[in-house]
């Protein structure tokens, strides 16, 4: 019975009958050489479901003297892949196969790395055709482990991509793509013996993804350390009460307490920031923890903007230098705007440089957002921030001008609207603001800034004397280091990235060093943050080992001195806040319950802690008159506070005095209408 060759895939050759003819031994030797040569030029077996392969051109001519076998005319020849356990060969294997090239059967031990070729792979390759033509699909018993190294590109492939077989190292081929022929298979000499190579390790293949070297996230570590220092040294000391200015900002949106008087120079950004937390709980510790986490995240985000401009090391060192200052650490958990102005200024300047130098597409939008946020926290400072940026944009980067102006206008919109609602116009608000600040004009305020550098938190009137002058040498060295960084930048021709933060820092310091007659260390926080960038850039460019060691020792000494000042100022501030809390507790004991009114020099933080409203008839927070206080005293419990040795105001001299315990001599004068305490 005759079987169709195209159905079997591997035709059965006719077995020779009778004695061997003369010259059969020579013909068999010639056959062996032809088979070995064809093994080096073998073609891959097509996958099931793909188009049939064509014959290889180099296999079109058999060697002279080779005897053509009947199955050599079959258009398809299966080929090998990476050796692995496979089913036994079909029973119709040619009897003249060389035993040395026979592979192990599945019932033997696992294959060794250099496995031999299967028996049926040694049959003579199919003579190639001059014209490519389609071939029938491979038989179902085709060996699946095709060698990827021997896979050649097929010109007549018209189907989808070849998929990788399970357990094979060959990657899946994309649709319509062809693999390049293996140099070993294409250049094998006639008569060479084919050697099966084990598959390459995944770690040595070219397709394996390259591992990027791990870099230490120094900036993130600086932010984490900044948070830890606040949690350990600042938050526990400030967890019991709010300070004077903090009470003003937080009370604006506290649903439990009447809002304190909001003076003309203030902006509502910090009130917006604390409103979600204070609406949920009146707990001061919760507010401190939330602000600590937010300030640490803002430190990272603001200085992260500079990484593409000055590099990762300079960015991390600048953040470390700024976070190491005692005023930066004490301002983190406080509800005060100056630290947030510093973060906004650093980020805005960085985005401006990225928009001008690097021409990043989204930098202008981030620039506008940072300027707007800075204006929300403190409107006058945002104007001083925008001035050097706008001046720079006029000469370089005019495309940033609409974003700068738009961000500034957006941030000032709320401040302008409030100016018209409360004061009648922007000009009138500026006039009132100047009077509140002590008639702003030309005032050389360097001496007050120097005197308050190590505390107190507010020097007004500034009668404090500087203690521990050796701990303030960094302040004198700061402009010198900034000038050295500028000189180095001129020599390296990268002036803009160094000069701009110096110019913005100088602009932000102008109103606090030249236009007011009192000082507070927090006023210069934006300038410190921006100057930390050129100073860090100067340090990171040191190449000498001795210079690096010396710089490290100086930085360590600076951190130690700042920790000393932080401990002293924190203890003093915590004592003052405890006096506010003790005074509020004493007022509640005397019978002051909301609604109530408190007036006097320390009225703002004490009234907030007691749940009462506050009012002043003099000073820079004037919010009412004597008639107003007397009218309120006839309706609600009212108290006037005085410090040790002070007499009450003339309208309260007939009121009843009550000493406030644990306040160092403070006295509460209660109006007659107020019920007496127990």
C-alpha positions as CSV (number, residue, x, y, z in Angstrom):
1,X,0.0,0.0,0.0
2,X,1.4,3.4,-1.0
3,X,1.2,6.4,1.4
4,X,1.1,10.0,0.3
5,X,4.4,11.7,1.2
6,X,2.8,15.1,1.9
7,X,0.7,13.6,4.6
8,X,3.5,11.8,6.5
9,X,6.0,14.6,6.4
10,X,9.0,12.1,6.6
11,X,8.7,9.6,3.7
12,X,9.9,6.0,4.1
13,X,12.9,5.2,1.9
14,X,13.0,2.0,0.0
15,X,15.2,-0.6,1.8
16,X,17.9,-2.3,-0.4
17,X,17.2,-6.0,-1.0
18,X,19.7,-8.7,-1.5
19,X,23.5,-8.3,-1.4
20,X,25.0,-4.9,-1.6
21,X,26.1,-3.7,-5.0
22,X,29.7,-2.9,-5.7
23,X,30.6,0.6,-4.7
24,X,27.8,0.7,-2.1
25,X,30.4,1.4,0.6
26,X,31.8,4.3,-1.3
27,X,28.3,5.7,-1.9
28,X,27.5,5.4,1.8
29,X,30.6,7.3,2.7
30,X,29.7,10.0,0.2
31,X,26.2,10.0,1.7
32,X,27.7,10.6,5.2
33,X,29.7,13.6,4.0
34,X,26.7,15.0,2.4
35,X,24.6,14.5,5.5
36,X,27.2,16.1,7.7
37,X,27.6,19.1,5.4
38,X,23.8,19.5,5.2
39,X,23.5,19.4,9.0
40,X,25.5,22.7,9.1
41,X,23.2,24.2,6.6
42,X,20.0,22.9,8.0
43,X,16.9,25.1,8.1
44,X,14.7,25.6,11.1
45,X,11.4,23.8,11.4
46,X,8.5,26.1,11.0
47,X,6.2,26.4,14.0
48,X,2.7,24.9,13.9
49,X,0.3,27.4,12.6
50,X,2.9,29.5,10.6
51,X,3.7,29.6,7.0
52,X,5.9,27.0,5.5
53,X,9.6,27.7,5.0
54,X,11.5,27.7,1.8
55,X,14.6,25.9,0.8
56,X,18.0,27.4,1.6
57,X,19.9,28.5,-1.5
58,X,23.2,27.1,-0.3
59,X,21.7,23.6,-0.1
60,X,20.6,23.6,-3.7
61,X,23.6,21.6,-5.0
62,X,24.4,18.2,-3.4
63,X,28.0,17.2,-3.3
64,X,29.4,15.4,-6.3
65,X,29.0,11.7,-6.0
66,X,26.3,11.8,-3.4
67,X,23.4,9.5,-4.0
68,X,20.0,11.2,-4.0
69,X,17.7,9.6,-1.5
70,X,14.0,9.3,-2.2
71,X,13.0,11.4,0.9
72,X,15.5,14.2,-0.1
73,X,12.9,15.4,-2.6
74,X,10.4,16.2,0.1
75,X,9.9,20.0,0.5
76,X,10.1,20.1,4.2
77,X,13.0,19.1,6.5
78,X,12.6,19.5,10.3
79,X,15.5,21.0,12.2
80,X,16.9,21.1,15.7
81,X,16.6,23.6,18.5
82,X,18.1,23.7,21.9
83,X,18.4,20.1,23.2
84,X,15.9,19.1,25.8
85,X,14.0,15.9,26.6
86,X,11.7,15.0,23.7
87,X,9.7,12.0,22.5
88,X,11.4,9.1,20.8
89,X,11.9,9.3,17.1
90,X,9.3,7.7,14.8
91,X,9.6,4.0,14.1
92,X,10.4,4.7,10.4
93,X,13.9,6.2,11.2
94,X,16.4,5.4,8.5
95,X,18.4,2.3,9.4
96,X,21.7,3.8,8.2
97,X,21.7,6.6,10.8
98,X,25.0,7.1,12.6
99,X,24.7,5.9,16.2
100,X,27.0,8.6,17.4
101,X,24.5,11.3,16.6
102,X,21.5,9.6,18.1
103,X,19.9,11.5,21.1
104,X,18.8,10.1,24.4
105,X,15.3,8.9,24.8
106,X,12.9,10.2,27.4
107,X,13.4,7.3,29.7
108,X,17.1,8.0,30.2
109,X,18.8,10.5,32.5
110,X,18.2,14.3,32.0
111,X,20.1,15.6,29.0
112,X,23.5,17.0,29.5
113,X,24.3,20.6,28.4
114,X,25.9,19.4,25.2
115,X,23.3,17.0,23.9
116,X,23.7,15.3,20.5
117,X,21.5,15.8,17.6
118,X,18.3,13.7,17.0
119,X,18.5,10.8,14.6
120,X,16.1,12.2,12.1
121,X,18.0,15.5,11.9
122,X,20.9,13.7,10.0
123,X,18.9,13.0,6.9
124,X,20.1,14.9,3.9
125,X,18.7,18.4,3.6
126,X,16.2,19.2,0.9
127,X,17.6,20.5,-2.3
128,X,16.8,24.2,-2.4
129,X,14.8,25.8,-5.1
130,X,15.7,28.9,-7.1
131,X,12.2,30.4,-6.7
132,X,10.6,30.5,-3.3
133,X,7.3,28.7,-3.1
134,X,4.9,27.8,-0.3
135,X,5.3,24.5,1.3
136,X,2.7,22.3,3.1
137,X,2.4,22.5,6.9
138,X,4.9,20.5,9.0
139,X,3.8,17.1,10.2
140,X,2.4,16.8,13.7
141,X,5.4,15.0,15.0
142,X,7.9,17.7,14.1
143,X,10.4,18.3,16.9
144,X,9.6,21.6,18.7
145,X,13.0,22.5,19.9
146,X,14.4,24.5,17.1
147,X,17.8,26.0,17.7
148,X,17.5,29.8,17.8
149,X,21.0,30.2,16.7
150,X,20.3,28.4,13.4
151,X,17.0,30.2,12.7
152,X,17.1,32.0,9.3
153,X,14.9,34.7,7.9
154,X,12.3,33.3,5.6
155,X,11.4,35.5,2.6
156,X,8.0,34.1,2.1
157,X,6.6,34.2,5.6
158,X,3.1,35.6,5.3
159,X,1.5,34.8,8.7
160,X,1.7,36.2,12.2
161,X,4.7,36.1,14.5
162,X,6.4,33.0,15.8
163,X,5.6,32.4,19.4
164,X,8.1,31.1,22.0
165,X,7.6,27.5,23.0
166,X,7.3,26.6,26.7
167,X,10.7,25.8,28.1
168,X,12.6,27.4,25.3
169,X,15.0,30.3,25.5
170,X,14.0,31.7,22.2
171,X,12.0,34.9,22.6
172,X,8.8,35.4,20.7
173,X,9.2,37.1,17.3
174,X,7.1,40.2,16.7
175,X,4.6,40.0,13.8
176,X,6.1,40.6,10.4
177,X,9.7,40.5,11.6
178,X,12.4,38.0,10.5
179,X,15.3,36.7,12.5
180,X,18.8,37.0,11.0
181,X,20.6,33.8,9.9
182,X,23.2,32.4,12.3
183,X,26.7,33.0,11.1
184,X,27.7,29.5,12.2
185,X,24.9,27.9,10.1
186,X,25.5,30.1,7.1
187,X,29.3,29.7,6.8
188,X,29.8,26.1,7.8
189,X,32.2,24.4,5.4
190,X,31.1,21.2,3.5
191,X,32.0,18.1,5.5
192,X,32.0,19.9,8.9
193,X,30.3,18.1,11.7
194,X,27.4,20.0,13.3
195,X,27.8,20.5,17.1
196,X,24.8,21.2,19.2
197,X,25.4,24.1,21.7
198,X,23.6,24.4,25.0
199,X,21.3,27.4,25.4
200,X,22.8,30.6,26.8
201,X,22.1,31.6,30.3
202,X,19.4,34.3,30.7
203,X,22.0,36.6,32.4
204,X,24.3,36.4,29.4
205,X,21.7,37.0,26.6
206,X,21.6,40.4,24.9
207,X,17.8,40.6,25.5
208,X,18.2,40.6,29.3
209,X,17.4,44.0,30.8
210,X,20.4,46.0,32.1
211,X,20.3,46.8,35.8
212,X,20.9,50.4,36.6
213,X,23.2,51.1,39.4
214,X,21.4,51.9,42.6
215,X,21.9,55.5,43.8
216,X,21.3,56.7,47.4
217,X,18.3,59.0,47.7
218,X,20.2,61.6,49.6
219,X,17.5,64.3,49.3
220,X,14.9,62.0,50.6
221,X,17.1,61.1,53.6
222,X,17.6,64.8,54.4
223,X,13.8,65.2,54.4
224,X,13.4,62.2,56.7
225,X,16.1,63.5,59.1
226,X,14.5,66.9,59.1
227,X,11.2,65.4,60.2
228,X,12.9,63.3,62.9
229,X,14.6,66.3,64.4
230,X,11.3,68.1,64.7
231,X,9.6,65.1,66.2
232,X,12.3,64.7,68.8
233,X,13.3,68.3,69.7
234,X,10.5,70.6,68.7
235,X,7.1,68.9,68.7
236,X,7.1,67.8,72.3
237,X,8.0,71.2,73.5
238,X,5.3,73.0,71.4
239,X,2.5,70.4,71.8
240,X,0.6,72.2,74.6
241,X,-0.3,75.6,73.1
242,X,0.0,77.9,70.1
243,X,2.1,81.1,69.9
244,X,0.9,84.6,69.4
245,X,0.9,84.7,65.6
246,X,-0.1,81.1,65.3
247,X,-3.3,81.8,67.2
248,X,-4.1,84.6,64.8
249,X,-3.7,82.4,61.7
250,X,-5.3,79.2,63.1
251,X,-8.3,81.0,64.6
252,X,-9.5,82.3,61.2
253,X,-11.1,79.0,60.2
254,X,-11.5,77.3,63.6
255,X,-15.3,76.6,64.0
256,X,-15.0,76.5,67.8
257,X,-13.3,79.9,68.5
258,X,-14.0,83.5,67.3
259,X,-11.5,84.6,64.7
260,X,-8.8,86.9,66.0
261,X,-8.1,90.3,64.5
262,X,-6.3,89.8,61.1
263,X,-4.0,92.8,60.4
264,X,-3.4,94.3,57.0
265,X,0.1,92.9,56.4
266,X,-1.0,89.3,56.9
267,X,-2.0,86.8,54.2
268,X,-4.2,83.8,54.5
269,X,-2.1,81.0,53.0
270,X,-1.1,79.4,56.3
271,X,-4.8,79.7,57.5
272,X,-5.8,77.8,54.4
273,X,-3.2,75.2,55.1
274,X,-4.2,74.6,58.7
275,X,-8.0,74.8,58.1
276,X,-8.6,71.1,57.2
277,X,-6.7,69.9,60.4
278,X,-8.2,72.3,62.8
279,X,-11.7,71.6,61.4
280,X,-11.4,68.0,62.3
281,X,-9.8,68.3,65.8
282,X,-8.8,71.2,68.1
283,X,-5.8,69.1,69.2
284,X,-2.5,71.1,69.1
285,X,-0.3,68.0,69.0
286,X,-2.2,66.7,65.9
287,X,-1.7,70.1,64.2
288,X,2.1,70.0,65.1
289,X,2.5,66.5,63.7
290,X,0.7,67.3,60.5
291,X,2.7,70.5,59.9
292,X,5.9,68.5,60.5
293,X,5.1,66.0,57.9
294,X,4.0,68.6,55.4
295,X,7.1,70.8,55.9
296,X,9.4,67.7,55.4
297,X,7.6,66.8,52.2
298,X,7.7,70.4,51.0
299,X,11.5,70.5,51.7
300,X,12.0,67.5,49.5
301,X,9.6,68.8,46.7
302,X,11.1,72.3,46.6
303,X,14.8,71.3,46.4
304,X,13.9,68.3,44.1
305,X,13.1,70.9,41.4
306,X,16.8,71.8,41.3
307,X,18.2,68.3,40.6
308,X,18.2,68.6,36.8
309,X,19.9,72.1,37.1
310,X,22.7,71.6,39.6
311,X,22.8,67.8,40.2
312,X,21.7,65.4,42.9
313,X,24.6,65.9,45.3
314,X,24.4,69.7,45.2
315,X,20.6,69.6,45.7
316,X,20.8,67.3,48.7
317,X,23.6,69.3,50.3
318,X,21.7,72.6,49.8
319,X,18.6,71.1,51.5
320,X,20.8,69.8,54.3
321,X,22.4,73.2,54.9
322,X,19.0,74.9,55.0
323,X,17.3,72.2,57.1
324,X,20.2,72.4,59.6
325,X,19.4,75.9,60.7
326,X,17.7,76.1,64.0
327,X,15.1,78.6,62.7
328,X,14.2,76.1,59.9
329,X,13.8,73.3,62.4
330,X,11.7,75.3,64.8
331,X,9.5,76.7,62.0
332,X,8.5,73.3,60.6
333,X,5.7,72.4,63.1
334,X,4.7,76.0,63.6
335,X,1.7,77.6,61.8
336,X,3.8,80.5,60.4
337,X,4.1,81.6,56.7
338,X,7.8,82.4,56.3
339,X,9.0,78.8,55.9
340,X,6.4,78.1,53.2
341,X,7.5,81.3,51.4
342,X,11.0,79.9,51.4
343,X,9.8,76.6,49.9
344,X,7.8,78.4,47.2
345,X,10.7,80.7,46.3
346,X,13.1,77.9,45.9
347,X,10.7,75.9,43.7
348,X,9.7,78.9,41.6
349,X,13.3,79.9,40.9
350,X,14.2,76.3,40.0
351,X,11.3,76.0,37.6
352,X,12.2,79.3,36.0
353,X,15.7,78.0,35.3
354,X,14.3,74.8,33.9
355,X,12.0,76.7,31.6
356,X,14.8,79.1,30.4
357,X,17.9,76.8,30.3
358,X,16.4,73.4,29.7
359,X,13.2,74.5,27.9
360,X,11.1,71.9,29.6
361,X,7.5,72.0,28.2
362,X,5.7,72.0,31.6
363,X,8.1,74.1,33.6
364,X,6.3,77.4,32.9
365,X,3.1,76.0,34.4
366,X,4.8,74.8,37.5
367,X,6.5,78.3,37.7
368,X,3.2,80.0,37.7
369,X,1.8,77.7,40.3
370,X,4.7,78.2,42.7
371,X,4.5,82.0,42.4
372,X,0.7,81.9,43.0
373,X,1.2,79.7,46.1
374,X,3.9,82.0,47.5
375,X,1.6,85.0,47.1
376,X,-1.1,83.2,49.1
377,X,1.2,82.7,52.0
378,X,2.7,86.2,52.0
379,X,1.6,88.7,49.2
380,X,4.4,91.3,49.6
381,X,7.1,88.6,49.5
382,X,5.7,87.2,46.3
383,X,6.1,90.6,44.6
384,X,9.8,90.7,45.7
385,X,10.2,87.2,44.4
386,X,8.8,88.0,41.0
387,X,10.8,91.2,40.4
388,X,14.2,89.5,39.7
389,X,12.5,86.7,37.8
390,X,10.7,89.2,35.5
391,X,13.8,91.2,35.0
392,X,15.7,88.1,34.0
393,X,12.9,87.0,31.7
394,X,13.1,90.3,29.8
395,X,16.6,89.5,28.6
396,X,16.4,85.7,28.5
397,X,13.2,83.6,28.4
398,X,10.5,86.0,27.4
399,X,8.1,83.1,27.0
400,X,8.0,82.8,30.8
401,X,6.7,86.4,31.3
402,X,3.0,85.5,30.8
403,X,3.3,82.7,33.3
404,X,5.1,84.8,35.8
405,X,2.6,87.6,35.6
406,X,-0.3,85.2,35.5
407,X,0.8,83.3,38.6
408,X,1.4,86.5,40.5
409,X,-2.0,87.9,39.6
410,X,-3.7,84.7,40.5
411,X,-2.0,84.5,43.9
412,X,-2.7,88.1,44.7
413,X,-6.4,88.0,43.7
414,X,-7.6,87.0,47.2
415,X,-5.4,89.6,48.9
416,X,-6.6,92.3,46.5
417,X,-10.3,91.3,47.0
418,X,-9.9,91.5,50.8
419,X,-8.2,94.9,50.5
420,X,-11.3,96.3,48.8
421,X,-13.7,94.6,51.2
422,X,-12.0,95.5,54.5
423,X,-10.0,98.5,53.7
424,X,-11.6,100.1,50.7
425,X,-8.7,99.8,48.2
426,X,-5.3,98.3,47.7
427,X,-3.6,101.6,48.3
428,X,-5.4,102.0,51.7
429,X,-4.4,98.5,52.7
430,X,-0.8,99.2,51.9
431,X,-1.0,102.4,53.9
432,X,-2.5,100.6,56.9
433,X,0.1,97.8,56.5
434,X,2.9,100.3,56.5
435,X,1.6,101.8,59.8
436,X,1.3,98.4,61.3
437,X,4.9,97.5,60.4
438,X,6.1,100.8,62.0
439,X,6.0,103.2,59.0
440,X,8.0,101.2,56.4
441,X,10.7,103.2,54.7
442,X,14.5,103.3,54.6
443,X,15.6,101.6,57.8
444,X,19.0,100.0,58.1
445,X,17.9,96.9,60.1
446,X,21.2,94.9,60.0
447,X,21.9,95.4,63.7
448,X,18.4,94.2,64.8
449,X,18.8,91.1,62.5
450,X,22.2,90.4,64.0
451,X,20.9,90.8,67.6
452,X,18.0,88.4,67.1
453,X,19.9,85.8,65.1
454,X,20.0,83.4,68.1
455,X,16.6,84.4,69.4
456,X,14.1,85.6,70.5
457,X,11.6,84.6,67.9
458,X,10.3,88.2,67.7
459,X,12.5,91.2,68.6
460,X,10.0,94.1,68.8
461,X,11.1,96.4,70.1
462,X,14.4,94.9,69.6
463,X,16.3,95.5,72.9
464,X,17.8,92.0,73.0
465,X,21.6,91.6,73.0
466,X,23.4,88.9,71.1
467,X,24.5,86.0,73.2
468,X,27.1,83.4,72.0
469,X,28.5,85.4,69.1
470,X,30.7,82.5,68.1
471,X,27.5,80.6,67.0
472,X,26.6,83.3,64.5
473,X,29.8,83.3,62.4
474,X,27.9,81.4,59.6
475,X,25.8,84.5,59.1
476,X,28.8,86.7,58.4
477,X,30.3,84.0,56.1
478,X,27.2,83.5,54.1
479,X,27.6,86.6,51.7
480,X,31.3,85.8,51.3
481,X,30.5,82.2,50.3
482,X,27.9,83.4,47.9
483,X,30.4,85.8,46.3
484,X,32.9,83.0,45.9
485,X,30.3,80.8,44.3
486,X,29.5,83.6,41.8
487,X,33.2,84.0,40.9
488,X,33.5,80.3,40.4
489,X,30.4,80.3,38.2
490,X,31.8,83.0,36.0
491,X,34.9,81.0,35.4
492,X,32.9,77.9,34.5
493,X,30.4,79.9,32.4
494,X,27.3,78.8,34.2
495,X,26.5,82.2,35.7
496,X,22.7,82.1,35.4
497,X,22.1,79.0,37.6
498,X,24.2,80.6,40.4
499,X,23.5,84.3,40.0
500,X,19.7,84.0,39.9
501,X,19.2,82.4,43.3
502,X,21.6,85.0,44.8
503,X,19.6,87.8,43.2
504,X,16.2,86.4,44.3
505,X,17.6,85.9,47.9
506,X,18.8,89.5,48.0
507,X,15.4,90.8,46.7
508,X,13.5,88.8,49.4
509,X,15.8,90.2,52.1
510,X,15.4,93.8,51.1
511,X,12.1,94.6,53.1
512,X,13.5,92.9,56.2
513,X,17.0,94.5,56.2
514,X,16.3,97.9,54.8
515,X,12.6,98.8,55.3
516,X,11.5,97.9,58.9
517,X,12.8,98.7,62.4
518,X,12.4,95.3,64.1
519,X,13.4,91.8,63.3
520,X,12.7,88.1,63.7
521,X,15.0,85.2,62.6
522,X,12.2,83.7,60.5
523,X,12.0,86.8,58.2
524,X,15.1,85.8,56.3
525,X,14.2,82.1,55.8
526,X,13.6,82.5,52.0
527,X,17.0,84.2,51.6
528,X,18.7,81.4,53.5
529,X,17.0,78.7,51.4
530,X,18.1,80.3,48.1
531,X,21.7,81.0,49.2
532,X,22.1,77.4,50.3
533,X,22.1,76.4,46.6
534,X,25.2,78.3,45.4
535,X,27.1,77.5,48.7
536,X,26.4,73.8,48.2
537,X,27.4,74.0,44.6
538,X,30.7,75.5,45.8
539,X,31.3,72.7,48.3
540,X,30.5,69.9,45.9
541,X,33.1,71.1,43.4
542,X,36.0,70.7,45.8
543,X,38.4,68.0,44.5
544,X,41.1,68.0,47.1
545,X,40.7,65.5,49.9
546,X,41.9,67.9,52.5
547,X,39.5,70.5,51.3
548,X,36.6,68.1,51.5
549,X,37.6,67.0,55.0
550,X,37.9,70.6,56.1
551,X,34.5,71.4,54.6
552,X,32.9,68.4,56.3
553,X,34.3,69.5,59.7
554,X,33.0,73.0,59.2
555,X,29.5,71.8,58.3
556,X,29.5,69.4,61.3
557,X,30.5,72.3,63.6
558,X,27.7,74.4,62.1
559,X,25.1,71.7,62.8
560,X,26.3,71.4,66.4
561,X,26.1,75.1,67.0
562,X,22.6,75.2,65.5
563,X,21.5,72.3,67.7
564,X,22.7,74.3,70.7
565,X,20.7,77.4,69.7
566,X,17.6,75.2,68.9
567,X,17.6,73.7,72.4
568,X,17.8,77.1,74.1
569,X,15.2,78.8,72.0
570,X,12.8,75.8,72.1
571,X,13.0,75.7,75.9
572,X,12.3,79.5,76.2
573,X,9.4,79.3,73.7
574,X,7.9,76.3,75.4
575,X,7.9,78.2,78.7
576,X,6.1,81.1,77.2
577,X,3.5,78.9,75.6
578,X,3.0,77.1,78.9
579,X,2.2,80.5,80.5
580,X,-0.4,81.1,77.9
581,X,-2.0,77.7,78.6
582,X,-1.9,78.3,82.4
583,X,-3.5,81.7,82.0
584,X,-6.3,80.3,79.9
585,X,-6.9,77.5,82.4
586,X,-7.1,80.1,85.2
587,X,-9.6,82.2,83.2
588,X,-11.9,79.2,82.8
589,X,-11.6,78.6,86.5
590,X,-12.8,82.2,87.1
591,X,-15.9,81.6,85.1
592,X,-15.0,82.9,81.7
593,X,-16.9,80.6,79.2
594,X,-17.7,81.3,75.6
595,X,-19.0,83.7,74.6
596,X,-16.4,85.9,76.4
597,X,-13.9,88.6,75.7
598,X,-10.2,89.0,76.7
599,X,-8.1,92.2,76.2
600,X,-4.6,93.2,77.1
601,X,-1.0,92.7,75.8
602,X,-1.1,88.9,75.8
603,X,-4.8,88.6,74.9
604,X,-4.5,86.9,71.5
605,X,-3.0,83.5,72.4
606,X,-4.7,83.3,75.8
607,X,-8.1,84.1,74.4
608,X,-7.8,81.5,71.7
609,X,-6.8,78.8,74.2
610,X,-9.7,79.8,76.5
611,X,-12.2,79.9,73.6
612,X,-12.9,83.6,73.9
613,X,-12.7,86.5,71.5
614,X,-9.9,89.0,71.7
615,X,-9.7,92.8,71.2
616,X,-7.1,95.5,71.5
617,X,-7.5,99.3,71.9
618,X,-3.8,100.2,71.2
619,X,-0.7,98.8,69.6
620,X,-0.2,97.4,66.1
621,X,-3.3,95.2,66.4
622,X,-5.9,97.8,67.2
623,X,-9.3,96.2,66.6
624,X,-11.8,98.1,68.9
625,X,-12.2,101.1,71.1
626,X,-12.9,101.7,74.8
627,X,-16.6,102.1,74.2
628,X,-16.6,98.8,72.3
629,X,-15.0,96.9,75.2
630,X,-17.3,98.4,77.7
631,X,-20.3,97.6,75.6
632,X,-19.2,94.0,75.3
633,X,-18.4,93.8,79.0
634,X,-22.1,94.6,79.8
635,X,-23.1,91.5,77.8
636,X,-20.5,88.8,78.1
637,X,-17.8,88.0,80.7
638,X,-14.8,90.2,80.0
639,X,-11.2,90.3,81.4
640,X,-8.3,92.6,80.9
641,X,-4.8,91.1,81.4
642,X,-1.8,92.8,82.8
643,X,1.8,91.7,83.4
644,X,3.6,91.8,86.7
645,X,3.9,95.3,88.1
646,X,1.5,96.9,85.6
647,X,-1.7,98.8,86.4
648,X,-4.9,98.1,84.5
649,X,-6.2,100.7,81.9
650,X,-8.2,103.6,83.2
651,X,-11.6,102.0,82.2
652,X,-10.8,98.8,84.2
653,X,-9.4,100.3,87.4
654,X,-12.6,99.5,89.4
655,X,-12.7,95.9,88.1
656,X,-11.8,93.0,90.3
657,X,-8.1,91.6,90.0
658,X,-7.4,87.9,90.1
659,X,-3.9,86.6,90.0
660,X,-3.3,83.9,87.3
661,X,-1.4,81.0,88.7
662,X,1.8,79.7,87.0
663,X,2.1,82.8,84.9
664,X,4.9,84.7,86.7
665,X,2.7,87.6,88.0
666,X,0.0,88.0,85.3
667,X,-3.3,89.4,86.6
668,X,-6.8,89.2,85.2
669,X,-9.1,92.2,85.8
670,X,-12.7,91.0,85.6
671,X,-15.6,93.3,84.7
672,X,-18.3,93.7,87.4
673,X,-20.9,92.0,85.3
674,X,-18.8,88.8,85.3
675,X,-19.9,86.2,87.9
676,X,-17.2,85.8,90.5
677,X,-15.3,82.5,90.6
678,X,-15.5,79.9,93.3
